[in-house]
């Protein structure tokens, strides 16, 4: 065996031996020499020389620039595409999420994968068709630095979201208005682009975003006190050791035990919220404001992780609205950022506090470093209103007029179009599905029928009993089962009728949990 150092032997193996000698592998050496130019760049007719250390001189081989700038071999009948300049833009869009597998695109082997259609995947294809993205960059959105402000989950709607990427803004035969029209023409009606705006080169839709605004809509009948004799009430009686003094509710007076579900649902939809219910709801909402650890309001295995701390700027319980005979209550959330399922779990605690007269202080108890189950309300009522870019817009406002000045990113100029879109595609979808499938009523019954320890923190004392605390690796008896059907937002989900369809949440990566909103 040779005693030469490994590095030297490696040089010999690829034809780097002194005086042009072939190393142990003759074929490797031959290939290296064959690839060597016949002459150097400075002389003619002589063979390439090697240095005293056994390496070829600089200039004996093509440089990286030579390789990049060398003309590409033309395929017969191929017409080369003219490369047009790209500009960093913010694209403002809205969509009805029903039937889509969330906001973010997916890839397989480096290619865009539309096996499960996403909002971004559909948008990306429309941008290619309109000429805003070239065929050179059409295989993967990463090639144009695709980023989104809010990564919404499956079925969630958005009146406003922002995507940033490098876009061909101007084609020789199209104005910017023509380009916008072409993009929308290539999209289905339930996805609309409101505008695209040239941004600073450093702009990133997610990183530059200051905050996000969401609204959750729910039928007011969810605030009716749990039905006398239901599992929730009997379970609370057992825990308290005496009958629970439930809030008085005329809805259950003179209740007919033989009343059909359909008849009861009709009475629920005719029910109207009281000022007392709204006040309790607003008191609960106020406890969320500020910075707190929301580890019990998302999917997490580490309650102490710093990423669980989120800042809620404001929550507003708005006045009820009646549509098609059902009263709906909108709740607006404005937060710096949200985690997966956070808003839906926050809404669960708010609604249950209001309908059971549990003291609002229980929400503070849910911030404590222990694991407690907080279920989700149906996904059907969740809407991303818009991301907010106040800091970026302030910088733009201070820029001097000129070619480098950038416009602010605002949805207000499109308010009229956005409101019309919400009424036609988002609100109408919510109301139609609730009317035909009674999603919220099925969800409420799944909560009221539960008998077990997981929800015992909903009690008149405003405490979390030790029975309700989930310990690591603990096998819990009679745990609360969440129905996967309540994550759906389309009418063709027959599982909504099947109350036994337990949710099996797929494992999420840490990056996904940090990025998914709502």
HURA-V82904 format. One record per backbone hydrogen bond with DSSP energy under -1.0 kcal/mol. CO is the residue of the C=O (numbers start at 1). NH is the residue of the N-H. E is the energy in kcal/mol with one decimal. If there is no record, write none. Layout:
# HURA-V82904
co	nh	e
CO	NH	E
CO	NH	E
This chain:
# HURA-V82904
co	nh	e
5	9	-2.2
6	10	-2.5
7	11	-1.8
8	12	-2.1
9	13	-2.2
11	16	-3.4
12	15	-1.8
17	20	-1.2
18	21	-1.7
25	29	-1.5
26	30	-2.2
27	31	-2.3
28	32	-1.9
29	33	-2.2
30	34	-2.6
31	35	-1.4
33	36	-1.5
49	57	-1.3
51	54	-2.0
55	51	-3.4
57	60	-1.8
60	37	-1.2
63	67	-2.0
64	68	-2.5
65	69	-2.9
66	70	-1.1
75	78	-2.3
87	167	-3.0
88	199	-2.6
89	165	-1.4
90	197	-2.4
91	163	-2.2
92	194	-2.7
92	195	-1.3
93	161	-1.9
94	192	-2.7
95	158	-2.8
97	100	-2.2
100	102	-1.1
100	155	-1.2
102	119	-2.0
103	120	-2.6
106	113	-3.1
108	111	-1.4
111	108	-2.7
117	101	-3.1
118	122	-2.0
119	123	-2.5
120	124	-3.2
121	125	-1.9
122	126	-1.7
123	127	-2.3
124	128	-1.9
125	129	-2.2
126	130	-2.1
127	132	-2.1
127	133	-1.1
132	168	-2.9
135	138	-1.1
139	112	-2.4
140	143	-1.9
141	144	-1.6
141	146	-1.5
142	145	-1.7
144	166	-2.3
147	164	-2.3
150	152	-1.2
151	517	-2.4
152	103	-2.3
153	156	-1.7
157	384	-2.6
158	95	-3.5
161	93	-2.3
162	149	-2.6
163	91	-3.4
164	147	-2.0
165	89	-2.4
167	87	-2.8
167	169	-1.1
171	174	-1.8
175	179	-2.3
176	180	-2.4
177	181	-2.2
178	182	-2.4
179	183	-2.4
180	184	-2.2
181	185	-2.0
182	186	-1.2
188	191	-2.0
190	96	-2.3
192	94	-2.6
195	92	-3.1
197	90	-2.4
200	203	-1.9
204	208	-2.6
211	388	-3.0
212	335	-2.1
213	385	-2.3
213	386	-1.5
214	333	-3.0
215	383	-2.2
216	331	-2.2
218	329	-2.7
219	222	-1.9
220	223	-2.3
221	224	-1.6
227	230	-2.1
230	234	-2.3
231	235	-2.5
232	236	-1.9
233	237	-2.4
234	238	-2.0
235	239	-2.0
236	240	-2.6
237	241	-1.8
244	246	-1.8
249	252	-1.7
250	253	-1.2
252	255	-1.4
256	259	-2.0
260	264	-2.4
261	265	-2.7
262	266	-1.9
263	267	-1.7
264	268	-2.3
265	269	-2.4
266	270	-1.1
274	278	-2.0
275	279	-2.3
276	280	-2.2
277	281	-2.2
278	282	-2.3
279	283	-2.3
280	284	-1.9
281	285	-2.0
282	286	-1.9
285	288	-1.3
290	312	-2.8
292	310	-2.3
294	297	-1.9
302	305	-1.7
305	308	-1.6
306	309	-1.6
308	294	-2.9
310	292	-1.9
311	336	-2.7
312	290	-2.6
314	334	-2.5
316	332	-2.8
321	328	-3.9
323	326	-2.1
326	323	-2.9
327	220	-2.8
328	321	-2.9
329	218	-1.4
330	318	-2.5
331	216	-2.5
332	316	-2.2
333	214	-2.7
334	313	-1.7
334	314	-1.9
335	212	-3.1
339	342	-1.9
341	345	-2.2
342	346	-2.5
343	347	-2.5
344	348	-1.3
345	349	-1.9
346	350	-2.1
347	351	-2.8
348	352	-2.6
349	353	-2.2
350	354	-2.1
351	355	-2.2
352	356	-1.6
353	357	-1.1
359	362	-2.2
360	363	-2.0
361	365	-1.3
362	366	-1.1
364	367	-1.3
368	370	-2.6
371	470	-3.3
379	382	-2.0
381	217	-2.2
382	157	-1.3
383	215	-2.8
384	159	-2.8
384	160	-1.2
386	213	-2.3
388	210	-2.4
388	211	-1.2
389	393	-2.5
390	394	-2.1
391	395	-1.7
392	396	-2.2
393	397	-2.2
396	399	-1.1
402	405	-1.4
411	414	-1.9
412	415	-2.0
414	418	-2.7
415	419	-2.6
416	420	-1.9
417	421	-2.2
418	422	-2.7
419	423	-2.2
420	424	-2.1
421	425	-2.9
422	426	-1.1
422	427	-3.0
426	430	-2.4
427	431	-2.6
428	432	-2.3
429	433	-2.3
430	434	-2.3
431	435	-2.5
432	436	-2.3
433	437	-3.1
434	438	-1.6
438	442	-2.3
439	443	-2.3
440	444	-2.5
441	445	-2.2
442	446	-1.8
443	447	-1.4
444	448	-2.5
445	449	-1.9
447	450	-1.1
448	232	-2.8
453	456	-1.8
455	458	-1.8
457	459	-1.6
459	462	-1.3
465	468	-1.7
471	474	-1.8
482	503	-4.8
483	486	-1.7
484	487	-1.9
485	488	-1.5
486	379	-2.8
490	493	-1.0
492	494	-1.4
493	496	-1.7
494	497	-1.8
495	498	-1.3
498	501	-1.3
500	502	-1.6
501	484	-1.7
509	513	-2.4
510	514	-1.8
511	515	-1.6
512	516	-3.1
